Amino acid sequence: MKKTTFDLSQHDIHVENIIRNPAPGKFYEDAIKYDAGSAIADNGALIVRSGKRTGRSPADKRVVKTENISEDIWWGDINIPLDEHTYNINHRRATDYLNTCERLYVIDGFAGWDPEHRLKVRIIAERPYHGLFMHNMLIRPSKEELKEFGDPDFVVYNAGKFPANTFTEGMTSDASVDVNFETNSMVILGTEYAGEMKKGIFTVMHYLMPQKDVLSMHCSANEGDDKDSALFFGLSGTGKTTLSADSSRKLIGDDEHCWSEDGVFNIEGGCYAKAIGLTEESEPEIYNAIKYGTVLENVVYDENTREVDYDDVSITQNTRASYPIEYIDNAKIPCITGHPDNIIFLTYDAFGVLPPVSKLTPEQAMYHFISGYTAKVAGTEMGVTEPQATFSACFGAAFLVWPPSRYAEMLAEKMRKHGSNAWLVNTGLTGGAYGTGKRIDLKSTRAIIDAIHSGSLKDVDTVKDDVFGVEIPTECEGVDPKVLVPKKAWSDKDAYDEEAKKLGGLFNNNFKKYKDESSEEILKAGPKV
C-alpha cells in the first residue's frame, strides 16, 4: 500500500502511513481489517465496539489548571484540576503510543457552522471507528477548505487503547481525558468510547465562545417555514429529541449550539442519537438515517442476517448511532438560524405539580436554566416508589467550564435584547404524584409546542402559580383546560399543596450552591415555600 506523506511532526508524531480525511469507504475497509468486532449491518451502517467503556468517564475528565485560566473555571467534580507537569506526562504517553501505530487517521474539520466563530479541529486517532465517528460529528470541509486548512486551532490526541499510568499523580483509573486550554490540545488515554471526543470539543467551545460574547448551549434547535426558531433544553427522558424532531420544521441540530450576535448555529456536523429501543414508527427520522456512513456503536446484531436488535442491551443500554446531519431529510444546511423566538425548557416532573406549560420572565428563565431540573422515579421496593429530583446546571452540567451563572446571565441578556420568550414545559405527570398521577399525553404536549411556535400562547389569560410564581396559560387549543392548571387536576388539593412545597424546597436546597455567584434578581425568581 502506498504510504501517505501528510506530516504530523509538528505534533511529535512521525508515523509514515497517515490517512487524512478519507471517504467513509476507507474507514469501512480498515475497520473490517483491523478493528476487532466491526461488522456491516444489513442497513449499510458500520457496527463497532467501544471496548470496556461504553459511556463517558466524567470522573476521569480533567482540565489543566494554569495561571491564565485559574480564575475562569468552575472547578470541582465537573472540572477536575490537573497540573501542567502531569498533563505533559500524559501527552508524552499518548504521542509515544501513537508513534508505535502502523497507521493513523487524521480528521480535520470544523466545530461551528458560522465561519466567524468556527474552530478548526484536528483529530489524531488509531482506530478507523474513531475516524469515521468524527468525520460524521465535525463539520466536513470542502476540498478547497481542506487544502487551505493550515494549522488547527485545537488538536485531539486519541490514544484510547493505551492506558493512563495509575501511578501518575492525579490518576484515579487507567482512563484520563485531559483538556489543556494553554496548548489548545486534548489527550485521551484508557477509553475508546468515541463520545469523549465529541463532548471534549463541546467543552472547548463552552470555554472559548463566552469569551467572544457567544453563548454555548446544550440544546436542540429547529426552524419553521416563517423562519421562526426555537431552542429545546432538557435532560434525558424529557422529550428533547422527540419534540424538536418535527417533520413540519427544519432541524438545525440535535445537541450542541451557540447563540451569537447574528443568531443560532449548530456546533456539529452530525447527530449522535440513542439507539436503544429504536423503531421506525417511534423515531422515523433517526431510523432512516441509519445507513451507509452511519456508525452503530455497541449494538447487537444477528451474524447471519446482519439485522440489528435495537432492544438488546446485553452490551450496554447506551447504544448509539452517529451520522451526518444531512442524513436527516428536513435538516437545514448550513445549520444556522436567526435569534430564537422561543426557548423551551423541558422537564419530566414525577411529582406532578409543575404545569404542562408556563411562561417565564427572563429572571425565572435564568433560575430554571441554572437549576436544570427533571425528576426520575426511584427503584421499586415492595411496590413502593418515590420520585427523585435531578438537577443538572444549564441542562448539561457535565460540559460546563465557566460557572453556571455566566451562561445564565448571557442567556437572559440575549433574551431581552432579541425579545425571545421562555417557556417551562412539563412532559411528566399530572393529577397526582407518581403512583396516582398520569403522564401528560404526547398529543397534548405536541399541541402545546405547536401553540408556542405559532405564538397563540403569548396573549391568552394566565394565572400565577402560588409556589413557583410562573404564569400558567388557562387555555391552549387541543389541550384539556383542566390539565393546564395542575392543582385543578388533583382530586386532593391539600396533597397538591404539600407536594408543591416539597418540590419547591428541593429547588431551593439545590440552588444554595449557586447563591454566592447569582444576582439578587435570580435568587428572587425561585420558589416561595
Helices and strands as residue ranges (DSSP letters): G 9-11, E 18-20, H 24-34, E 39-40, E 46-48, G 58-60, E 61-64, E 80-82, H 84-98, E 104-111, E 119-125, H 128-137, H 143-147, E 154-159, E 176-180, E 185-189, H 195-211, E 215-218, E 220-223, E 229-234, H 240-244, E 250-253, E 256-260, E 263-266, E 270-274, H 284-289, E 295-297, E 300-301, E 308-309, E 320-324, G 325-327, E 336-337, E 342-347, E 357-360, H 362-371, E 373-377, E 387-391, G 393-395, G 397-399, H 404-418, E 421-426, E 429-430, E 438-439, H 442-454, E 462-464, E 471-473, H 481-484, H 486-489, H 493-511, G 512-517, H 520-524
